[in-house]
Amino acid sequence: MNWTNILTKFLHNGEKGKCPQCGSSELTVETMSFGRRSITFHCNKCGASRHFDGIAPANEK
């Protein structure tokens, strides 16, 4: 699973999934719900992270 798959899963059902680098389920998710709405995933085990900027909620078109 890659970061984009994790983002899609998180937007649809709130599940964080596992880090694509080390496989740990110790992911922290930071969501900024104002402006462009961005989401950052960070692995607490290996330190890998991915930031997504300008994310629309899954139920918006």
CHARMM internal coordinates of N, CA and C (Angstrom, degrees):
IC EDIT
DIST 1 N 1 CA 1.4441
DIST 1 CA 1 C 1.5321
ANGL 1 N 1 CA 1 C 108.07
DIST 1 C 2 N 1.3407
ANGL 1 CA 1 C 2 N 117.19
DIHE 1 N 1 CA 1 C 2 N 136.84
DIST 2 N 2 CA 1.4523
ANGL 1 C 2 N 2 CA 120.48
DIHE 1 CA 1 C 2 N 2 CA 177.95
DIST 2 CA 2 C 1.5314
ANGL 2 N 2 CA 2 C 110.43
DIHE 1 C 2 N 2 CA 2 C -106.30
DIST 2 C 3 N 1.3427
ANGL 2 CA 2 C 3 N 116.78
DIHE 2 N 2 CA 2 C 3 N 176.75
DIST 3 N 3 CA 1.4621
ANGL 2 C 3 N 3 CA 121.15
DIHE 2 CA 2 C 3 N 3 CA -176.23
DIST 3 CA 3 C 1.5302
ANGL 3 N 3 CA 3 C 111.87
DIHE 2 C 3 N 3 CA 3 C -60.73
DIST 3 C 4 N 1.3226
ANGL 3 CA 3 C 4 N 118.61
DIHE 3 N 3 CA 3 C 4 N -36.39
DIST 4 N 4 CA 1.4644
ANGL 3 C 4 N 4 CA 121.09
DIHE 3 CA 3 C 4 N 4 CA 179.81
DIST 4 CA 4 C 1.5235
ANGL 4 N 4 CA 4 C 110.78
DIHE 3 C 4 N 4 CA 4 C -65.70
DIST 4 C 5 N 1.3237
ANGL 4 CA 4 C 5 N 117.50
DIHE 4 N 4 CA 4 C 5 N -40.01
DIST 5 N 5 CA 1.4640
ANGL 4 C 5 N 5 CA 120.99
DIHE 4 CA 4 C 5 N 5 CA 175.97
DIST 5 CA 5 C 1.5295
ANGL 5 N 5 CA 5 C 111.09
DIHE 4 C 5 N 5 CA 5 C -63.79
DIST 5 C 6 N 1.3247
ANGL 5 CA 5 C 6 N 116.63
DIHE 5 N 5 CA 5 C 6 N -39.18
DIST 6 N 6 CA 1.4603
ANGL 5 C 6 N 6 CA 121.33
DIHE 5 CA 5 C 6 N 6 CA 178.61
DIST 6 CA 6 C 1.5252
ANGL 6 N 6 CA 6 C 109.91
DIHE 5 C 6 N 6 CA 6 C -64.29
DIST 6 C 7 N 1.3365
ANGL 6 CA 6 C 7 N 116.97
DIHE 6 N 6 CA 6 C 7 N -42.35
DIST 7 N 7 CA 1.4618
ANGL 6 C 7 N 7 CA 120.95
DIHE 6 CA 6 C 7 N 7 CA 177.51
DIST 7 CA 7 C 1.5208
ANGL 7 N 7 CA 7 C 110.87
DIHE 6 C 7 N 7 CA 7 C -60.88
DIST 7 C 8 N 1.3128
ANGL 7 CA 7 C 8 N 117.54
DIHE 7 N 7 CA 7 C 8 N -47.32
DIST 8 N 8 CA 1.4647
ANGL 7 C 8 N 8 CA 121.86
DIHE 7 CA 7 C 8 N 8 CA -179.65
DIST 8 CA 8 C 1.5239
ANGL 8 N 8 CA 8 C 110.98
DIHE 7 C 8 N 8 CA 8 C -59.73
DIST 8 C 9 N 1.3209
ANGL 8 CA 8 C 9 N 116.55
DIHE 8 N 8 CA 8 C 9 N -45.88
DIST 9 N 9 CA 1.4701
ANGL 8 C 9 N 9 CA 121.39
DIHE 8 CA 8 C 9 N 9 CA 179.15
DIST 9 CA 9 C 1.5279
ANGL 9 N 9 CA 9 C 110.35
DIHE 8 C 9 N 9 CA 9 C -62.01
DIST 9 C 10 N 1.3371
ANGL 9 CA 9 C 10 N 116.89
DIHE 9 N 9 CA 9 C 10 N -42.84
DIST 10 N 10 CA 1.4567
ANGL 9 C 10 N 10 CA 121.29
DIHE 9 CA 9 C 10 N 10 CA -179.47
DIST 10 CA 10 C 1.5306
ANGL 10 N 10 CA 10 C 110.94
DIHE 9 C 10 N 10 CA 10 C -63.91
DIST 10 C 11 N 1.3263
ANGL 10 CA 10 C 11 N 117.86
DIHE 10 N 10 CA 10 C 11 N -42.30
DIST 11 N 11 CA 1.4593
ANGL 10 C 11 N 11 CA 121.16
DIHE 10 CA 10 C 11 N 11 CA -179.39
DIST 11 CA 11 C 1.5282
ANGL 11 N 11 CA 11 C 112.08
DIHE 10 C 11 N 11 CA 11 C -67.16
DIST 11 C 12 N 1.3201
ANGL 11 CA 11 C 12 N 117.58
DIHE 11 N 11 CA 11 C 12 N -33.12
DIST 12 N 12 CA 1.4655
ANGL 11 C 12 N 12 CA 120.73
DIHE 11 CA 11 C 12 N 12 CA -177.45
DIST 12 CA 12 C 1.5296
ANGL 12 N 12 CA 12 C 114.09
DIHE 11 C 12 N 12 CA 12 C -82.48
DIST 12 C 13 N 1.3521
ANGL 12 CA 12 C 13 N 116.77
DIHE 12 N 12 CA 12 C 13 N -38.89
DIST 13 N 13 CA 1.4712
ANGL 12 C 13 N 13 CA 116.83
DIHE 12 CA 12 C 13 N 13 CA -175.70
DIST 13 CA 13 C 1.5349
ANGL 13 N 13 CA 13 C 114.58
DIHE 12 C 13 N 13 CA 13 C -138.15
DIST 13 C 14 N 1.3197
ANGL 13 CA 13 C 14 N 117.93
DIHE 13 N 13 CA 13 C 14 N 6.66
DIST 14 N 14 CA 1.4544
ANGL 13 C 14 N 14 CA 121.11
DIHE 13 CA 13 C 14 N 14 CA 176.26
DIST 14 CA 14 C 1.5164
ANGL 14 N 14 CA 14 C 115.85
DIHE 13 C 14 N 14 CA 14 C 79.51
DIST 14 C 15 N 1.3364
ANGL 14 CA 14 C 15 N 117.92
DIHE 14 N 14 CA 14 C 15 N 1.04
DIST 15 N 15 CA 1.4615
ANGL 14 C 15 N 15 CA 121.20
DIHE 14 CA 14 C 15 N 15 CA 179.42
DIST 15 CA 15 C 1.5223
ANGL 15 N 15 CA 15 C 109.99
DIHE 14 C 15 N 15 CA 15 C -79.96
DIST 15 C 16 N 1.3315
ANGL 15 CA 15 C 16 N 116.14
DIHE 15 N 15 CA 15 C 16 N 138.19
DIST 16 N 16 CA 1.4651
ANGL 15 C 16 N 16 CA 121.04
DIHE 15 CA 15 C 16 N 16 CA -177.39
DIST 16 CA 16 C 1.5257
ANGL 16 N 16 CA 16 C 113.31
DIHE 15 C 16 N 16 CA 16 C -85.56
DIST 16 C 17 N 1.3010
ANGL 16 CA 16 C 17 N 117.95
DIHE 16 N 16 CA 16 C 17 N -25.47
DIST 17 N 17 CA 1.4597
ANGL 16 C 17 N 17 CA 119.94
DIHE 16 CA 16 C 17 N 17 CA -178.49
DIST 17 CA 17 C 1.5243
ANGL 17 N 17 CA 17 C 111.79
DIHE 16 C 17 N 17 CA 17 C 74.68
DIST 17 C 18 N 1.3363
ANGL 17 CA 17 C 18 N 116.29
DIHE 17 N 17 CA 17 C 18 N -155.16
DIST 18 N 18 CA 1.4607
ANGL 17 C 18 N 18 CA 122.55
DIHE 17 CA 17 C 18 N 18 CA -177.23
DIST 18 CA 18 C 1.5229
ANGL 18 N 18 CA 18 C 109.98
DIHE 17 C 18 N 18 CA 18 C -125.71
DIST 18 C 19 N 1.3129
ANGL 18 CA 18 C 19 N 115.35
DIHE 18 N 18 CA 18 C 19 N 153.17
DIST 19 N 19 CA 1.4630
ANGL 18 C 19 N 19 CA 121.79
DIHE 18 CA 18 C 19 N 19 CA 179.29
DIST 19 CA 19 C 1.5271
ANGL 19 N 19 CA 19 C 109.67
DIHE 18 C 19 N 19 CA 19 C -61.75
DIST 19 C 20 N 1.3462
ANGL 19 CA 19 C 20 N 117.59
DIHE 19 N 19 CA 19 C 20 N 128.89
DIST 20 N 20 CA 1.4587
ANGL 19 C 20 N 20 CA 119.39
DIHE 19 CA 19 C 20 N 20 CA 179.33
DIST 20 CA 20 C 1.5338
ANGL 20 N 20 CA 20 C 113.03
DIHE 19 C 20 N 20 CA 20 C -72.00
DIST 20 C 21 N 1.3235
ANGL 20 CA 20 C 21 N 117.65
DIHE 20 N 20 CA 20 C 21 N -13.18
DIST 21 N 21 CA 1.4663
ANGL 20 C 21 N 21 CA 120.88
DIHE 20 CA 20 C 21 N 21 CA -179.78
DIST 21 CA 21 C 1.5294
ANGL 21 N 21 CA 21 C 112.26
DIHE 20 C 21 N 21 CA 21 C -87.10
DIST 21 C 22 N 1.3529
ANGL 21 CA 21 C 22 N 116.63
DIHE 21 N 21 CA 21 C 22 N -47.88
DIST 22 N 22 CA 1.4652
ANGL 21 C 22 N 22 CA 119.27
DIHE 21 CA 21 C 22 N 22 CA -174.11
DIST 22 CA 22 C 1.5289
ANGL 22 N 22 CA 22 C 113.86
DIHE 21 C 22 N 22 CA 22 C -119.44
DIST 22 C 23 N 1.3488
ANGL 22 CA 22 C 23 N 117.86
DIHE 22 N 22 CA 22 C 23 N -10.23
DIST 23 N 23 CA 1.4570
ANGL 22 C 23 N 23 CA 121.00
DIHE 22 CA 22 C 23 N 23 CA 178.45
DIST 23 CA 23 C 1.5192
ANGL 23 N 23 CA 23 C 114.95
DIHE 22 C 23 N 23 CA 23 C 85.44
DIST 23 C 24 N 1.3267
ANGL 23 CA 23 C 24 N 117.26
DIHE 23 N 23 CA 23 C 24 N 2.62
DIST 24 N 24 CA 1.4660
ANGL 23 C 24 N 24 CA 120.79
DIHE 23 CA 23 C 24 N 24 CA -179.33
DIST 24 CA 24 C 1.5292
ANGL 24 N 24 CA 24 C 110.75
DIHE 23 C 24 N 24 CA 24 C -72.01
DIST 24 C 25 N 1.3235
ANGL 24 CA 24 C 25 N 115.61
DIHE 24 N 24 CA 24 C 25 N 146.24
DIST 25 N 25 CA 1.4623
ANGL 24 C 25 N 25 CA 120.12
DIHE 24 CA 24 C 25 N 25 CA 175.61
DIST 25 CA 25 C 1.5316
ANGL 25 N 25 CA 25 C 111.03
DIHE 24 C 25 N 25 CA 25 C -93.57
DIST 25 C 26 N 1.3347
ANGL 25 CA 25 C 26 N 117.09
DIHE 25 N 25 CA 25 C 26 N 8.10
DIST 26 N 26 CA 1.4623
ANGL 25 C 26 N 26 CA 122.81
DIHE 25 CA 25 C 26 N 26 CA -179.44
DIST 26 CA 26 C 1.5311
ANGL 26 N 26 CA 26 C 110.98
DIHE 25 C 26 N 26 CA 26 C -84.78
DIST 26 C 27 N 1.3291
ANGL 26 CA 26 C 27 N 116.63
DIHE 26 N 26 CA 26 C 27 N 62.70
DIST 27 N 27 CA 1.4603
ANGL 26 C 27 N 27 CA 120.97
DIHE 26 CA 26 C 27 N 27 CA 179.41
DIST 27 CA 27 C 1.5219
ANGL 27 N 27 CA 27 C 110.69
DIHE 26 C 27 N 27 CA 27 C -98.84
DIST 27 C 28 N 1.3118
ANGL 27 CA 27 C 28 N 115.39
DIHE 27 N 27 CA 27 C 28 N 138.66
DIST 28 N 28 CA 1.4526
ANGL 27 C 28 N 28 CA 122.52
DIHE 27 CA 27 C 28 N 28 CA 172.67
DIST 28 CA 28 C 1.5212
ANGL 28 N 28 CA 28 C 106.84
DIHE 27 C 28 N 28 CA 28 C -105.19
DIST 28 C 29 N 1.3310
ANGL 28 CA 28 C 29 N 116.37
DIHE 28 N 28 CA 28 C 29 N 136.66
DIST 29 N 29 CA 1.4557
ANGL 28 C 29 N 29 CA 121.28
DIHE 28 CA 28 C 29 N 29 CA 179.11
DIST 29 CA 29 C 1.5236
ANGL 29 N 29 CA 29 C 108.78
DIHE 28 C 29 N 29 CA 29 C -118.89
DIST 29 C 30 N 1.3256
ANGL 29 CA 29 C 30 N 116.01
DIHE 29 N 29 CA 29 C 30 N 125.36
DIST 30 N 30 CA 1.4558
ANGL 29 C 30 N 30 CA 121.56
DIHE 29 CA 29 C 30 N 30 CA 176.56
DIST 30 CA 30 C 1.5255
ANGL 30 N 30 CA 30 C 107.60
DIHE 29 C 30 N 30 CA 30 C -113.38
DIST 30 C 31 N 1.3252
ANGL 30 CA 30 C 31 N 116.28
DIHE 30 N 30 CA 30 C 31 N 122.16
DIST 31 N 31 CA 1.4614
ANGL 30 C 31 N 31 CA 121.35
DIHE 30 CA 30 C 31 N 31 CA -178.55
DIST 31 CA 31 C 1.5168
ANGL 31 N 31 CA 31 C 109.93
DIHE 30 C 31 N 31 CA 31 C -117.79
DIST 31 C 32 N 1.3048
ANGL 31 CA 31 C 32 N 116.06
DIHE 31 N 31 CA 31 C 32 N 127.85
DIST 32 N 32 CA 1.4565
ANGL 31 C 32 N 32 CA 121.70
DIHE 31 CA 31 C 32 N 32 CA 173.02
DIST 32 CA 32 C 1.5239
ANGL 32 N 32 CA 32 C 106.41
DIHE 31 C 32 N 32 CA 32 C -105.62
DIST 32 C 33 N 1.3285
ANGL 32 CA 32 C 33 N 116.81
DIHE 32 N 32 CA 32 C 33 N 111.05
DIST 33 N 33 CA 1.4634
ANGL 32 C 33 N 33 CA 122.07
DIHE 32 CA 32 C 33 N 33 CA -171.55
DIST 33 CA 33 C 1.5272
ANGL 33 N 33 CA 33 C 114.16
DIHE 32 C 33 N 33 CA 33 C -93.58
DIST 33 C 34 N 1.2882
ANGL 33 CA 33 C 34 N 117.64
DIHE 33 N 33 CA 33 C 34 N 15.00
DIST 34 N 34 CA 1.4581
ANGL 33 C 34 N 34 CA 119.93
DIHE 33 CA 33 C 34 N 34 CA 179.75
DIST 34 CA 34 C 1.5298
ANGL 34 N 34 CA 34 C 109.35
DIHE 33 C 34 N 34 CA 34 C -120.07
DIST 34 C 35 N 1.3177
ANGL 34 CA 34 C 35 N 116.29
DIHE 34 N 34 CA 34 C 35 N 162.19
DIST 35 N 35 CA 1.4590
ANGL 34 C 35 N 35 CA 119.33
DIHE 34 CA 34 C 35 N 35 CA -179.86
DIST 35 CA 35 C 1.5165
ANGL 35 N 35 CA 35 C 111.17
DIHE 34 C 35 N 35 CA 35 C 64.33
DIST 35 C 36 N 1.3288
ANGL 35 CA 35 C 36 N 115.95
DIHE 35 N 35 CA 35 C 36 N -125.22
DIST 36 N 36 CA 1.4650
ANGL 35 C 36 N 36 CA 121.62
DIHE 35 CA 35 C 36 N 36 CA -176.70
DIST 36 CA 36 C 1.5191
ANGL 36 N 36 CA 36 C 112.64
DIHE 35 C 36 N 36 CA 36 C -79.80
DIST 36 C 37 N 1.2982
ANGL 36 CA 36 C 37 N 119.23
DIHE 36 N 36 CA 36 C 37 N -7.68
DIST 37 N 37 CA 1.4705
ANGL 36 C 37 N 37 CA 125.56
DIHE 36 CA 36 C 37 N 37 CA -176.24
DIST 37 CA 37 C 1.5282
ANGL 37 N 37 CA 37 C 111.08
DIHE 36 C 37 N 37 CA 37 C 56.01
DIST 37 C 38 N 1.2868
ANGL 37 CA 37 C 38 N 116.01
DIHE 37 N 37 CA 37 C 38 N 109.14
DIST 38 N 38 CA 1.4561
ANGL 37 C 38 N 38 CA 120.44
DIHE 37 CA 37 C 38 N 38 CA 178.64
DIST 38 CA 38 C 1.5214
ANGL 38 N 38 CA 38 C 110.02
DIHE 37 C 38 N 38 CA 38 C -124.52
DIST 38 C 39 N 1.3207
ANGL 38 CA 38 C 39 N 114.89
DIHE 38 N 38 CA 38 C 39 N 155.74
DIST 39 N 39 CA 1.4618
ANGL 38 C 39 N 39 CA 121.90
DIHE 38 CA 38 C 39 N 39 CA -179.64
DIST 39 CA 39 C 1.5268
ANGL 39 N 39 CA 39 C 108.07
DIHE 38 C 39 N 39 CA 39 C -133.04
DIST 39 C 40 N 1.3332
ANGL 39 CA 39 C 40 N 116.16
DIHE 39 N 39 CA 39 C 40 N 133.28
DIST 40 N 40 CA 1.4566
ANGL 39 C 40 N 40 CA 121.68
DIHE 39 CA 39 C 40 N 40 CA 176.73
DIST 40 CA 40 C 1.5228
ANGL 40 N 40 CA 40 C 108.95
DIHE 39 C 40 N 40 CA 40 C -122.74
DIST 40 C 41 N 1.3238
ANGL 40 CA 40 C 41 N 116.18
DIHE 40 N 40 CA 40 C 41 N 129.74
DIST 41 N 41 CA 1.4618
ANGL 40 C 41 N 41 CA 123.26
DIHE 40 CA 40 C 41 N 41 CA 174.95
DIST 41 CA 41 C 1.5219
ANGL 41 N 41 CA 41 C 107.37
DIHE 40 C 41 N 41 CA 41 C -105.32
DIST 41 C 42 N 1.3328
ANGL 41 CA 41 C 42 N 117.53
DIHE 41 N 41 CA 41 C 42 N 136.81
DIST 42 N 42 CA 1.4602
ANGL 41 C 42 N 42 CA 122.00
DIHE 41 CA 41 C 42 N 42 CA 179.10
DIST 42 CA 42 C 1.5242
ANGL 42 N 42 CA 42 C 109.17
DIHE 41 C 42 N 42 CA 42 C -138.92
DIST 42 C 43 N 1.3244
ANGL 42 CA 42 C 43 N 115.86
DIHE 42 N 42 CA 42 C 43 N 128.90
DIST 43 N 43 CA 1.4617
ANGL 42 C 43 N 43 CA 120.97
DIHE 42 CA 42 C 43 N 43 CA 177.61
DIST 43 CA 43 C 1.5218
ANGL 43 N 43 CA 43 C 108.70
DIHE 42 C 43 N 43 CA 43 C -85.41
DIST 43 C 44 N 1.3216
ANGL 43 CA 43 C 44 N 116.39
DIHE 43 N 43 CA 43 C 44 N 122.79
DIST 44 N 44 CA 1.4609
ANGL 43 C 44 N 44 CA 121.53
DIHE 43 CA 43 C 44 N 44 CA -179.89
DIST 44 CA 44 C 1.5261
ANGL 44 N 44 CA 44 C 112.52
DIHE 43 C 44 N 44 CA 44 C -75.97
DIST 44 C 45 N 1.3253
ANGL 44 CA 44 C 45 N 117.71
DIHE 44 N 44 CA 44 C 45 N -12.95
DIST 45 N 45 CA 1.4673
ANGL 44 C 45 N 45 CA 120.69
DIHE 44 CA 44 C 45 N 45 CA -178.55
DIST 45 CA 45 C 1.5335
ANGL 45 N 45 CA 45 C 111.67
DIHE 44 C 45 N 45 CA 45 C -90.48
DIST 45 C 46 N 1.3488
ANGL 45 CA 45 C 46 N 117.15
DIHE 45 N 45 CA 45 C 46 N -54.04
DIST 46 N 46 CA 1.4679
ANGL 45 C 46 N 46 CA 119.62
DIHE 45 CA 45 C 46 N 46 CA -175.08
DIST 46 CA 46 C 1.5299
ANGL 46 N 46 CA 46 C 113.53
DIHE 45 C 46 N 46 CA 46 C -105.17
DIST 46 C 47 N 1.3360
ANGL 46 CA 46 C 47 N 117.62
DIHE 46 N 46 CA 46 C 47 N -11.19
DIST 47 N 47 CA 1.4554
ANGL 46 C 47 N 47 CA 120.87
DIHE 46 CA 46 C 47 N 47 CA 177.75
DIST 47 CA 47 C 1.5236
ANGL 47 N 47 CA 47 C 115.32
DIHE 46 C 47 N 47 CA 47 C 87.76
DIST 47 C 48 N 1.3233
ANGL 47 CA 47 C 48 N 118.00
DIHE 47 N 47 CA 47 C 48 N -0.46
DIST 48 N 48 CA 1.4638
ANGL 47 C 48 N 48 CA 120.65
DIHE 47 CA 47 C 48 N 48 CA 178.08
DIST 48 CA 48 C 1.5247
ANGL 48 N 48 CA 48 C 109.12
DIHE 47 C 48 N 48 CA 48 C -65.08
DIST 48 C 49 N 1.3314
ANGL 48 CA 48 C 49 N 116.33
DIHE 48 N 48 CA 48 C 49 N 147.71
DIST 49 N 49 CA 1.4564
ANGL 48 C 49 N 49 CA 118.86
DIHE 48 CA 48 C 49 N 49 CA 178.85
DIST 49 CA 49 C 1.5144
ANGL 49 N 49 CA 49 C 110.49
DIHE 48 C 49 N 49 CA 49 C -151.78
DIST 49 C 50 N 1.3292
ANGL 49 CA 49 C 50 N 114.93
DIHE 49 N 49 CA 49 C 50 N 163.86
DIST 50 N 50 CA 1.4708
ANGL 49 C 50 N 50 CA 121.48
DIHE 49 CA 49 C 50 N 50 CA 178.45
DIST 50 CA 50 C 1.5131
ANGL 50 N 50 CA 50 C 107.84
DIHE 49 C 50 N 50 CA 50 C -150.58
DIST 50 C 51 N 1.3291
ANGL 50 CA 50 C 51 N 115.38
DIHE 50 N 50 CA 50 C 51 N 132.33
DIST 51 N 51 CA 1.4618
ANGL 50 C 51 N 51 CA 121.95
DIHE 50 CA 50 C 51 N 51 CA 179.64
DIST 51 CA 51 C 1.5281
ANGL 51 N 51 CA 51 C 108.94
DIHE 50 C 51 N 51 CA 51 C -111.43
DIST 51 C 52 N 1.3250
ANGL 51 CA 51 C 52 N 116.66
DIHE 51 N 51 CA 51 C 52 N 133.23
DIST 52 N 52 CA 1.4566
ANGL 51 C 52 N 52 CA 123.31
DIHE 51 CA 51 C 52 N 52 CA 175.99
DIST 52 CA 52 C 1.5265
ANGL 52 N 52 CA 52 C 107.60
DIHE 51 C 52 N 52 CA 52 C -118.19
DIST 52 C 53 N 1.3141
ANGL 52 CA 52 C 53 N 117.35
DIHE 52 N 52 CA 52 C 53 N 124.46
DIST 53 N 53 CA 1.4565
ANGL 52 C 53 N 53 CA 122.34
DIHE 52 CA 52 C 53 N 53 CA -176.97
DIST 53 CA 53 C 1.5194
ANGL 53 N 53 CA 53 C 110.05
DIHE 52 C 53 N 53 CA 53 C -111.89
DIST 53 C 54 N 1.3430
ANGL 53 CA 53 C 54 N 116.87
DIHE 53 N 53 CA 53 C 54 N 139.14
DIST 54 N 54 CA 1.4520
ANGL 53 C 54 N 54 CA 120.75
DIHE 53 CA 53 C 54 N 54 CA 177.11
DIST 54 CA 54 C 1.5136
ANGL 54 N 54 CA 54 C 113.39
DIHE 53 C 54 N 54 CA 54 C 76.85
DIST 54 C 55 N 1.3219
ANGL 54 CA 54 C 55 N 117.77
DIHE 54 N 54 CA 54 C 55 N 44.69
DIST 55 N 55 CA 1.4602
ANGL 54 C 55 N 55 CA 123.29
DIHE 54 CA 54 C 55 N 55 CA -177.22
DIST 55 CA 55 C 1.5310
ANGL 55 N 55 CA 55 C 110.73
DIHE 54 C 55 N 55 CA 55 C -91.76
DIST 55 C 56 N 1.3207
ANGL 55 CA 55 C 56 N 117.25
DIHE 55 N 55 CA 55 C 56 N 127.94
DIST 56 N 56 CA 1.4639
ANGL 55 C 56 N 56 CA 121.72
DIHE 55 CA 55 C 56 N 56 CA 173.57
DIST 56 CA 56 C 1.5171
ANGL 56 N 56 CA 56 C 108.40
DIHE 55 C 56 N 56 CA 56 C -90.99
DIST 56 C 57 N 1.3258
ANGL 56 CA 56 C 57 N 118.22
DIHE 56 N 56 CA 56 C 57 N 142.47
DIST 57 N 57 CA 1.4671
ANGL 56 C 57 N 57 CA 120.15
DIHE 56 CA 56 C 57 N 57 CA 176.30
DIST 57 CA 57 C 1.5315
ANGL 57 N 57 CA 57 C 110.83
DIHE 56 C 57 N 57 CA 57 C -57.69
DIST 57 C 58 N 1.3168
ANGL 57 CA 57 C 58 N 117.23
DIHE 57 N 57 CA 57 C 58 N 151.91
DIST 58 N 58 CA 1.4622
ANGL 57 C 58 N 58 CA 122.44
DIHE 57 CA 57 C 58 N 58 CA -175.86
DIST 58 CA 58 C 1.5300
ANGL 58 N 58 CA 58 C 112.44
DIHE 57 C 58 N 58 CA 58 C -60.60
DIST 58 C 59 N 1.3251
ANGL 58 CA 58 C 59 N 117.27
DIHE 58 N 58 CA 58 C 59 N -28.10
DIST 59 N 59 CA 1.4673
ANGL 58 C 59 N 59 CA 118.92
DIHE 58 CA 58 C 59 N 59 CA -176.76
DIST 59 CA 59 C 1.5211
ANGL 59 N 59 CA 59 C 112.92
DIHE 58 C 59 N 59 CA 59 C -91.39
DIST 59 C 60 N 1.3537
ANGL 59 CA 59 C 60 N 118.05
DIHE 59 N 59 CA 59 C 60 N 2.92
DIST 60 N 60 CA 1.4591
ANGL 59 C 60 N 60 CA 120.56
DIHE 59 CA 59 C 60 N 60 CA 175.90
DIST 60 CA 60 C 1.5137
ANGL 60 N 60 CA 60 C 110.08
DIHE 59 C 60 N 60 CA 60 C -98.05
DIST 60 C 61 N 1.3330
ANGL 60 CA 60 C 61 N 116.20
DIHE 60 N 60 CA 60 C 61 N 150.01
DIST 61 N 61 CA 1.4590
ANGL 60 C 61 N 61 CA 120.33
DIHE 60 CA 60 C 61 N 61 CA 179.34
DIST 61 CA 61 C 1.5064
ANGL 61 N 61 CA 61 C 110.40
DIHE 60 C 61 N 61 CA 61 C -114.48
END
COOR INIT
IC SEED 1 N 1 CA 1 C
IC BUILD
